[in-house]
Amino acid sequence: MKITYDGTNFSGWQKQENATTIQGTLENALKILLKEDISCVASGRTDAKVSAYLQPVHFDTTKMIDKTKLKNSLNGILPQDIKVLDIVETNLHARFSAKKKTYLYKMYISNVDLPLLKDALKISPTIDIKLMKKFIKKLKGTHDFSGFKASGSEVETNVRTIYKAKLVKKGMYLLFYITGNGFLYKMVRNIVGTMLNVGEKRIDFNFLKQHLFDDYKSTFTAKPDFLYLLNVEYQ
């Protein structure tokens, strides 16, 4: 399945007791329609309040299904902030078959809060965008991103490859795109937090560019509200 969701009112993707999650909500809807217990696997676990323009999810079922009918039925019973875009039959694993993931972090430049831009983080017009772009260039390539991983997550390796990272000015919006083969826990939000502090000159960029992947440990985690899973690519 390809699904989209506004994560504002959810405690992230992963199912939890006593919390409303994307996975739990989706599995409950599938159980109602297919009359069997269903386990959903996403391409990755988004944090609380993080949204997705496109999140691939797979599940196994013993039932013969009409995919169009199932999509329409799901969209009929799911809450308004989760929608199914497509359902196909595949042997791909939503997580392990994924080759590239792209995230988007939305910001806007203004001295005052703008009520019609609630989907983005307000940043000051005095921020140094050129310096932020210099920082972004340092991210590209294969590196150990331990300094950008939040505690509480154990993985086999902290090495990740960043294929693309860019800042795009579009009207009042400042959009940060990053594409990699995978991301550590809160890695993107920590990268954004560091980028913003570089732009505000709270971090010495000359130190940072020399020690980014050895002595640096991010203590700046950007808000999850303005982070979006944009796309996932498969082989």
ABEGO torsion letter per residue (X at the ends): XBBBBBAAABAEABBBBGBBBAAAAAAAAAAAAAGBBBBBBBABBBBBGBBBABBBBBBBBABBBBAAAAAAAAAAABBAABBBABBBBBABBAAAABABBBBBBBBBBBABBBAAAAABBBBBAABBAAAAAAAAAAABEBBBAAAABBBGBBBABABBBBABBBBBBBEABBBBBBBBAEBBBGAAAAAAAAAAAAAAGABBAAAAAAAAAAABBBABBBBAAABBBABBBBX
